[in-house]
Amino acid sequence: MAGLGNITFYADDPQRLARFWGGVFGYPPQEFEDPLKQQLLDAGLTEDDLAKVGLAEDPAGVGPRFFFHHADGPKSGRNRLHLDVATTPGRRPTPEQLDAERDRLVGLGAEVVRLVHQMWGPWPEHYYQMRDPEGNEFCLQ
């Protein structure tokens, strides 16, 4: 059985996007600090190389790990994959909880695209379609 390593994004500003997604999931800011930083430099990476990546990692090792590479060009078009972010994991949020989390993510730099309120077969759907600071789509449920 395979396990999830990283969820990787290409980004114009990898460190900014790492701070955003770290904030979404409540992860502390990550910096390359010694001894890891020195190991990377000793292995041939430069300070410029380190400035072109970002990391958001759960210190408890439970949540997903996000890695951000510097993109070689601007994002164009719609994502072929997106994240669904759970406002209240394991249960449906109240409208007030969903709106409060929307406001928190907007404060971190997200943009609301639209509110989706519809039926999918017999199930009600009520969520926000959003974009991160670089335009990557995600849904807030």
C-alpha positions as a Markdown table, in Angstrom:
| # | Residue | x | y | z |
|---|---|---|---|---|
| 1 | Met | 0.0 | 0.0 | 0.0 |
| 2 | Ala | 1.3 | 3.4 | -0.9 |
| 3 | Gly | 1.3 | 6.5 | 1.3 |
| 4 | Leu | 0.9 | 10.2 | 0.5 |
| 5 | Gly | 4.3 | 11.9 | 0.4 |
| 6 | Asn | 3.7 | 15.6 | -0.5 |
| 7 | Ile | 1.0 | 17.6 | -2.1 |
| 8 | Thr | 3.1 | 19.7 | -4.5 |
| 9 | Phe | 2.3 | 23.1 | -6.0 |
| 10 | Tyr | 4.2 | 25.1 | -8.6 |
| 11 | Ala | 4.1 | 28.7 | -7.5 |
| 12 | Asp | 5.3 | 32.1 | -8.4 |
| 13 | Asp | 6.1 | 32.8 | -4.8 |
| 14 | Pro | 6.6 | 29.4 | -3.1 |
| 15 | Gln | 7.2 | 30.8 | 0.4 |
| 16 | Arg | 4.1 | 33.0 | 0.3 |
| 17 | Leu | 2.0 | 30.1 | -0.8 |
| 18 | Ala | 3.5 | 27.9 | 1.9 |
| 19 | Arg | 2.5 | 30.4 | 4.5 |
| 20 | Phe | -1.0 | 30.6 | 3.1 |
| 21 | Trp | -1.6 | 26.8 | 3.0 |
| 22 | Gly | 0.2 | 26.4 | 6.4 |
| 23 | Gly | -2.2 | 29.0 | 7.8 |
| 24 | Val | -5.3 | 27.2 | 6.2 |
| 25 | Phe | -4.4 | 24.1 | 8.2 |
| 26 | Gly | -2.9 | 25.8 | 11.3 |
| 27 | Tyr | 0.7 | 24.7 | 10.6 |
| 28 | Pro | 3.5 | 26.9 | 12.0 |
| 29 | Pro | 5.6 | 28.8 | 9.5 |
| 30 | Gln | 8.5 | 26.6 | 8.1 |
| 31 | Glu | 12.0 | 27.9 | 7.5 |
| 32 | Phe | 15.1 | 26.0 | 6.4 |
| 33 | Glu | 17.1 | 26.2 | 9.6 |
| 34 | Asp | 20.4 | 24.6 | 10.7 |
| 35 | Pro | 21.3 | 21.8 | 10.6 |
| 36 | Leu | 19.0 | 21.0 | 7.7 |
| 37 | Lys | 19.8 | 24.3 | 5.9 |
| 38 | Gln | 23.5 | 23.6 | 6.2 |
| 39 | Gln | 23.1 | 20.0 | 4.9 |
| 40 | Leu | 21.2 | 21.3 | 1.9 |
| 41 | Leu | 23.9 | 23.9 | 1.2 |
| 42 | Asp | 26.7 | 21.4 | 1.7 |
| 43 | Ala | 24.9 | 19.1 | -0.8 |
| 44 | Gly | 25.3 | 21.8 | -3.5 |
| 45 | Leu | 22.1 | 23.9 | -3.2 |
| 46 | Thr | 22.4 | 27.6 | -3.0 |
| 47 | Glu | 20.6 | 30.3 | -1.0 |
| 48 | Asp | 18.8 | 31.1 | -4.2 |
| 49 | Asp | 17.7 | 27.5 | -4.6 |
| 50 | Leu | 16.3 | 27.5 | -1.0 |
| 51 | Ala | 14.5 | 30.8 | -1.7 |
| 52 | Lys | 12.6 | 29.1 | -4.6 |
| 53 | Val | 10.8 | 26.5 | -2.5 |
| 54 | Gly | 8.4 | 26.5 | 0.4 |
| 55 | Leu | 7.1 | 23.9 | 2.9 |
| 56 | Ala | 4.0 | 23.6 | 5.0 |
| 57 | Glu | 4.1 | 20.6 | 7.3 |
| 58 | Asp | 2.0 | 19.4 | 10.3 |
| 59 | Pro | 4.3 | 19.3 | 13.3 |
| 60 | Ala | 2.3 | 16.4 | 14.6 |
| 61 | Gly | 2.9 | 14.5 | 11.4 |
| 62 | Val | -0.9 | 13.8 | 11.0 |
| 63 | Gly | -2.0 | 16.2 | 8.3 |
| 64 | Pro | -0.8 | 16.4 | 4.7 |
| 65 | Arg | 2.6 | 17.9 | 3.9 |
| 66 | Phe | 2.7 | 20.6 | 1.2 |
| 67 | Phe | 5.7 | 21.4 | -0.9 |
| 68 | Phe | 6.0 | 24.4 | -3.2 |
| 69 | His | 8.4 | 24.7 | -6.2 |
| 70 | His | 9.1 | 27.8 | -8.1 |
| 71 | Ala | 7.1 | 27.8 | -11.4 |
| 72 | Asp | 8.8 | 28.4 | -14.7 |
| 73 | Gly | 5.8 | 30.3 | -16.0 |
| 74 | Pro | 2.4 | 31.8 | -14.9 |
| 75 | Lys | -0.6 | 29.6 | -14.2 |
| 76 | Ser | -3.0 | 29.5 | -17.0 |
| 77 | Gly | -6.4 | 27.7 | -17.1 |
| 78 | Arg | -8.2 | 25.7 | -14.5 |
| 79 | Asn | -6.7 | 23.2 | -12.1 |
| 80 | Arg | -7.1 | 19.6 | -13.1 |
| 81 | Leu | -7.0 | 18.8 | -9.3 |
| 82 | His | -8.1 | 20.8 | -6.3 |
| 83 | Leu | -8.3 | 20.4 | -2.6 |
| 84 | Asp | -11.6 | 20.2 | -0.6 |
| 85 | Val | -11.0 | 21.8 | 2.8 |
| 86 | Ala | -13.3 | 20.7 | 5.6 |
| 87 | Thr | -14.4 | 23.4 | 7.9 |
| 88 | Thr | -15.5 | 20.9 | 10.6 |
| 89 | Pro | -13.8 | 17.6 | 9.8 |
| 90 | Gly | -16.1 | 14.7 | 10.3 |
| 91 | Arg | -19.4 | 16.6 | 10.3 |
| 92 | Arg | -21.2 | 19.2 | 8.2 |
| 93 | Pro | -20.6 | 22.8 | 9.4 |
| 94 | Thr | -23.3 | 25.2 | 10.2 |
| 95 | Pro | -23.7 | 28.1 | 7.8 |
| 96 | Glu | -22.2 | 30.4 | 10.4 |
| 97 | Gln | -19.1 | 28.1 | 10.8 |
| 98 | Leu | -18.7 | 27.9 | 7.1 |
| 99 | Asp | -18.9 | 31.7 | 6.7 |
| 100 | Ala | -16.4 | 32.2 | 9.6 |
| 101 | Glu | -13.9 | 29.9 | 8.0 |
| 102 | Arg | -14.4 | 31.6 | 4.7 |
| 103 | Asp | -13.6 | 34.9 | 6.3 |
| 104 | Arg | -10.5 | 33.5 | 8.0 |
| 105 | Leu | -9.2 | 32.1 | 4.7 |
| 106 | Val | -9.9 | 35.4 | 2.9 |
| 107 | Gly | -7.9 | 37.1 | 5.7 |
| 108 | Leu | -5.0 | 34.8 | 4.8 |
| 109 | Gly | -5.2 | 35.8 | 1.1 |
| 110 | Ala | -7.9 | 33.6 | -0.5 |
| 111 | Glu | -10.5 | 34.8 | -2.9 |
| 112 | Val | -14.1 | 33.7 | -3.0 |
| 113 | Val | -15.2 | 32.7 | -6.5 |
| 114 | Arg | -18.8 | 31.7 | -5.6 |
| 115 | Leu | -21.1 | 30.1 | -3.1 |
| 116 | Val | -22.5 | 26.8 | -4.4 |
| 117 | His | -25.9 | 25.9 | -2.9 |
| 118 | Gln | -27.6 | 23.1 | -4.9 |
| 119 | Met | -28.7 | 19.5 | -4.7 |
| 120 | Trp | -26.5 | 16.7 | -6.0 |
| 121 | Gly | -29.1 | 13.9 | -6.4 |
| 122 | Pro | -30.7 | 13.6 | -3.0 |
| 123 | Trp | -27.8 | 15.4 | -1.2 |
| 124 | Pro | -27.6 | 19.1 | -0.5 |
| 125 | Glu | -24.4 | 20.8 | -1.4 |
| 126 | His | -23.4 | 24.1 | 0.3 |
| 127 | Tyr | -19.8 | 25.1 | -0.1 |
| 128 | Tyr | -17.5 | 27.9 | -1.3 |
| 129 | Gln | -15.5 | 27.7 | -4.4 |
| 130 | Met | -12.3 | 29.7 | -3.7 |
| 131 | Arg | -8.8 | 30.5 | -5.0 |
| 132 | Asp | -5.5 | 30.7 | -3.1 |
| 133 | Pro | -3.3 | 33.8 | -3.5 |
| 134 | Glu | -1.9 | 32.4 | -6.8 |
| 135 | Gly | -5.3 | 31.4 | -8.3 |
| 136 | Asn | -5.3 | 27.7 | -7.5 |
| 137 | Glu | -8.9 | 26.6 | -7.0 |
| 138 | Phe | -10.1 | 24.8 | -3.9 |
| 139 | Cys | -13.4 | 24.2 | -2.2 |
| 140 | Leu | -14.3 | 25.1 | 1.4 |
| 141 | Gln | -17.0 | 22.7 | 2.7 |
